[in-house]
Amino acid sequence: MPSLLELLRPDRRLALHLPVHGRGAALPPRLRRLLRQSPGSWDLPELPEIGGPLEAQGAVASSQARLAEVMGVDHCWFGVNGATGLLQAGLLAMAQPGEAVLLPRNAHRSLIAACELGGVMPVFLPVPFFSDRGHAGAMTVEGLRQSLDPWPDPGRRIAGAVLVHPTYHGYCAEIRELIELLHAKGLPVMVDEAHGTHLAFASGEGCPVSALAAGADLVVHSLHKSAPGLAQTAVLWHRSERVEHGRLQRSLARLQTTSPSALLLASCETTLDWLQSSSWTWWFEARRDEAINLIDALRERGVMLHPGDDPLRLILATAEIGISGLDADDFCMRRGVIAELPEPLCLTVCLGFAKHRGLAKRLAMIWEALAREGDGVPLPVIPEPPFQSPSIPELTPDQAQRHPHCRRRLAECADQIAAELICPYPPGVPLLIPGERISADRCQWLQSQHQRWPDQVPGMVKVLA
């Protein structure tokens, strides 16, 4: 097995995965110039002139204040432990221990961890499910209205709500209307827009609206999943009308490192500055046009794609030719193409913002070879999971973790309370969280998932003893 250092050497394989800078090809120009300097010269601590995201003085504080003003919000914080840490800080600023938050069923596992850390009860709201793809779509306004009528009753105050827009696969929600509906209910709204940073800086027609423009109180952007920054960089935007500044600042202080990387902080600033430039507008529109043309070319060549809202994410419908996305991923790897997200019924590739010459021909050839591997009989669809109504766990995740537990075969877990998280990663969307009672139909659905995805959905589960 090669060492990690050896694995970081230049790689000839085609990177259709995150980060979206494509192994440096689409990094902001100023950041590329910095990385050509003497190695390690940028590995600095929080020197007084640099400061940090939570410091009142220094270059970081000045940059954050400037960007907040430009984006029309009250505050901005850079993050150097990904969108994860900022999402967790936002949730814990909205909800006190003993309170509850509304979460879509396709919320990222980092938010479940935040509930566990803060003694918060998650109240899950259903989202559409695509049986032919085996994954969730984006929340709709009508679906949210039905979920809130009657009002969910977790036996405690509901302190806020979280939305996901767009999803990992690029499905976009009716974000403005969703936020307005939740605000009308008196709730602050945080939006996990980790996969939609580019929406906040898109100027052309045809791009979905960003949660930032739609009036969300907190928005978390990844700067490597959907913007061309270095991995682990993110930003949190804050409007203080519904989420108090001091609580958010304290929450960030609990969860952010006290030794942030100066390089990652510089990546945050440089990436956000580039996203506001005319050079980026040209670059983004060129990549988006190329992606739209690529989709048309692939379909003309017989490649089956599921429709989505973001042309920079392609969802290959591998199940239609009798091949699982997991097997298709292995097949692509052997042919020098690294995709982003393999699942039982499909394979998602992330085009990112690098140029990819000859990509249509290459992907079409791989698809033709894949089709020869399969028997042409479509794989059976995945039944819709039993998540069609709001769901309230019987215990908060932290309570469930503290109880004595035992491990049982999944088939024996009907009517038991889960004591662990079942969460295929990627995409990091939990199928079961600690504290949820496993109904008989849920148990049966999880067993079917285990058969398709044994490496990600275990056959043995921890339940309360």
N, C-alpha and C positions, 0 to 999 in steps of 0.2 A: 504494500500500500504506500503510495507516495506521500511525502510530508505535505502539510498545509502550505508551506512556503513554495514547494515545487508546483502545487496546484494553482498558485497565483501567477504563474508565468503566462506569457501570451498564448492564446488558444485560438486555433484556426476554425473551430466550430462556429456555426452561425448562432448568434445569441438572440433568440426570440423570447426573451424572458426579462424579468426585472433584475437590476435597475434599468430604467428606460433609456439611459444614455448609451446603451449598446457598447459596453466595455470601453467607454471613454469617447466614442465617436461623436456623441452629441452633447458632451459636457459644455457648460458655458465657456466661451473663449478665455475669459480672464482666469477661470479656474484651471483650465488646461495649461496656461502659461505658468501659473503658480506651481503646478505639479511637475513642471520641467526643471524647477530650481533644485538646488542641492537637497538630496533626500533628508528628511527629518528637520529641515530648517523651520518648517511650519508646525512642528510638534511642540506646542507651547502651553503653559498653564494660564490661569486667569491673571495675567499681568495687569497692573492698574490701567494701562491704556487700552487693553482689550476688554476686560470685564467679563461678564457672563449674562445669561438670559435673565437672571433674577437680581442682578446688580443695578444700582441706580445710576452709576457712572460708567464711562468707558465706551468704546466703539460699538459694542453689541447693543447697549441700551439706546444709544443714539440711532443706530440703524433700525431697531425695533420701533421706536417712536416715529421715525420718518415713514416707515412702511405702513404703520397703522393709519397714519394720516392720509397717505396716498390711497389706501384701500377703503377708507371711509368707516373705520371701526375705532373703538376706544383704545384697545391695547393689542399688542402682538408679542408672542414669545417664540423664540426658536427652540427646537427640540433636537437633542442629539441621541436619543434612544428610540427613534422612530415615532410613528404615529401612536404606537402603543402607550407610551408614557403620557402623552398629551391627552389622549382619550380618557385614560384612567384619572388624570388630574381633573379634567372637566366634569366627569361623572361625580367624583367625590366632592367637587365644589357645589354641585347642584343638590346632592342628597346627603343628609345627615345620617349617622347610624340609626337604624330602626325605621327609616323611611323606605319608600319604594320608587322605582323608576320604570317608565315604559320603554321596552326594548323591542325592536323587530326580531322576528324569529331568526333572521339571518345576521344578527349582530356578531361582531368579531369576538373571539374568545378573550381578548384583552379586557373587554367590558365585563365579562363574567368574573374575571380576576379582580376587577375594581370593586364589584359587588361583594366579593369575598373579603377583600381588604377592609371595606368600609362598613360591613354589617348591613348591607342594603339588599332589599328584596327586589329581584327582577320580575317584572310583569311582562310576559311575552305576548306580542301581537302577531297574528298570522300575516304571511306574505304569499303571493302567488307561487306555485310550484310547477315547473315544467317537467312532466313525466318523461317526455322524449329525450330530455337532456340530463335528468336526474339532479337538478339543482334549483335553487330558489330564484325568483325574479325580484322586481322592485315593488315596494309598497304602492298601493293606489289610494286615492282620496276616498273612494267609495268603500274600499276595504277598511280603511281607518275609521270611517264614520260608523260602520257596522260594529267594529271592535269596541268603540267607546259608547255604544248605546245597547244595553245599559252600561253605565260607568263601571269599570273593573273595581272590585273591592278586595284588596289584599289585607284588609284589617289594619291599615296604617296609611299615613299621608303619602300620596304620590307627588314627588317633589319635582319631577322633570321628565323629559322624553328625549330619546336618541333616535335619529334616523340614519339610514345608510343611502348614500347617493353619490355616484353610481355604485353598483355592486362590483365585486371582483371581476365579473364577466363583462361589465360595461353597460348593464341595464340601468336606465335612469328613472328616477321616481318623479311624480308630479310634485316637485319639491316646494314650489311657492305655495300651492294650495294646502299641502300637508302642514307646513309651518304655520300658515294662517289659522288652520283648524285647531292646532294644538295651542297656539297663543290665545285663541278665543276661549279655550278651556282654562286659561290662567297658568299654563305651563311654560317654563323656559325650554328651549330646544337646542340640543347639540347635534350637529351633523357630522358623521364620519364620512368625509369627502376625500379619503386617502387616495382613492382611485380616480378622482376627478379634479385634481388641482388645475389641470389645463383649462377646465371650463371657466375658471375665474379670470383667465387672461385671454380668452378667445374673443376675437373681434368680428369674425365672419358670421354670416347667416348659417343656420342649420345646426348650430351647437346648442345643446341643452343649457338651461340657465344654471348658474352656480348657486349653492346654498348661501354663499356670501352675498350675492345680489338679491337673494330671495328673503333676506331678513333674519337669518338664524342668529341666535344669541352667541353660540360657540360653533366654530368650524375648525376642524382639524384637517390639514392638508399634508399628505406625504410629499416630500420633495425628491423622492427617488422612484415611487411607484407610478406617478403620473406627471412628473416634472423631472428635468434632466440633472438633478443634483446627486450627490454621493449617497450611498446606502446609509441608512440610519438617521437621515435628516428629515425634519418635519417642521411645521409651523402651526401655532394655535392663534386664531383670530377671535377677539372678544368684544361683544357689545354689553355694556354694564347695566342696562336698564333692568334686566331680570336676574342676572347672575352677579352677585356682589364681588367687587374687585379684590377686596382683602381675602375673602374665602378662597378665591381662585389662586391668588398668589401663595397662600399658605399650602394649598393642595399641591401646587407645583413644587414648592420647596421640599415637601415630603417625598416626592417621587422622582425628581430630577437629580442627576449626579452633581456633586459639588466640584467635580473636576472635568468640566466639558472640554472636548477636543477643540482646539482653536481652528483646526482644519475643517471640521464639520460645521462649526459656527460660520466660518468664512464661506463654506459651500451654501449654507442657508441664505446668507446675504446676497452672494453673487448670483445664485439661481433666481431668487425673487427679483433682483434688479434686472436680470436678463429677460425674465418673463414679461416685464413691462416695456421692453424696448421694441422698436420697429423691426430690428433684426430678428427677434423671436417671432413676431407676427408673421414675417415672411417664411421663416423656417417651419413654424407650426402649420401654416396653411399649405405649404408644399408637401409636408409629410402626410397631412390629412387627405389631400387630393390624390397622392400616390396610393394611400390605403384604399380609398374608394375605387380607384382604377384597378387595384390589385384584386379586390373582391369581385368586380365584374369579370376580370380576366380568368380568375379561378373558376367561377361558376360556368363560364363558357367552356372551360376545359373539363367540366364534369365533377369538379370538387364540390362536395356537399357541405354547406355552411349553414349554421343556425343564424337567424337574424338577431342583431343587437343594435344598441344605440350609439356605440363608440366604434367607428371603423378601425381604430388602432388595436382593437381586440378581436381576433378571429376565433370563432368557435367551430372547430372541425367536427362534423356529425359522423364520427367514426362508427357508431352503432349501426348506422344505415347500411354499412357494407360488411357487417358482422364482426367488427373489430372493436374491442374495448379501448377507451382512451388510455388506459394503463399500458396495454400492449403496444398501442400506437406510439406512445411516448418512448418506450424502449426501442422501437423500430427507428424512430427519428434520431435518437441518440446515436445509434450505430451508423447512421448516415450523415453524421456531422451537424445535426440541427437540434438545438436544445429548446424545447417548448417551455411554457410557463406552468400550466395547470392540467395535469392528467386526472380524469375522473372515469368512472365505469362506462359512461356512455358517450363521452366527448373529450376532445383535447383542445385547450385554449392556448393560443399563441399571442404573445404581446409584441406588436411591431415596434413599439417605442418610437424614438425620434431620430434614430440613425437612418441613413440611406441604405437601401437593400436592392442593389442592382440584380436583375435576373431572378428575383424571388418567385415570381409567378411560375416560371418554368420549373424551378427547383421544387416548389411545393407540389405542383401538378405531377411531377415525376414520382415524388414520394407517395402521393395519393394513389397513383396508378399501381405502384408496387404494393402498397398496402391492400388495395382491392384484390390483387392476385393472391395475397396471403389469406384473406377471408373466404368464406364460402358463399358470400353474397346474401345470406339470410339475415335480416336485421335482428339485432339483439332485442329481447323483450324490454319494454319500458319499465321504469321504476314507479311503483304505485305512489300516489300522493301520500305524504306522511300524515299522521293524525294530529295535525297542528292547525286545524281550520278555525279554531276559536281562541280567544285569549286564554292564556295558561298562567296560573300562579303556582309556583312550587309550594310544597307543604312546609319546607324549612328554607331559610336563607342558605346560600352556599357555604358560608363560614360555619353555621350551626351544623350542617350535614357533615362537614369535614371533621368536626370535633367529636361526633358520636362514634361509639364502637362499630366496627363494620366487619363484614366477611366477604369472601369472593365466591361468586356462584356462576354457573353456566348461564349464558344469556337466556336460554330456553326456560330456566327456572326462576326468572326475575319478575314475572308478572305480579303486579300489586306490591312490589317492593319499592323502597325509597332509595334512589341512587346516592352513592357516596363518592362518585368520581365523575370526571368530565369525559365524555366521548366526543372527540372533535377531530375529524380528518384535517390534516394540515399539510400543504394548503388545501382548501381556502381558509381554514380556521373558523368555520361556522359550526357551533356546537350542535350535535344531535341529541345530547342528553347532558344535563348539568346536575351537580350535587344538590340534593333537596327535592328533586322532582320525583313524583310517584310514577312508576313505570306501568302504565295500563296494559291490558292484554293486547290491544291492537298496536300499541307502541312497541311492545316486546316483539310482536310478530314482524313489524316493519324493520326494527333493528336487526333481527335475525336475517332478513332478506338483504340488508345492507352488508352484514358480515359476510354473507356468501359471495357477494360481488367484490367486496373490498376488505379482505381479511387482515391485511397489514394495517389498516387504518381504523376499522371497527372491530374491536376484540370480541372473542367468543366468551370470555370470562369478564364479569363486571363486579365492581365493589358495590355492595348494598348495605344498608344499616342492619346490624345484627339484631 
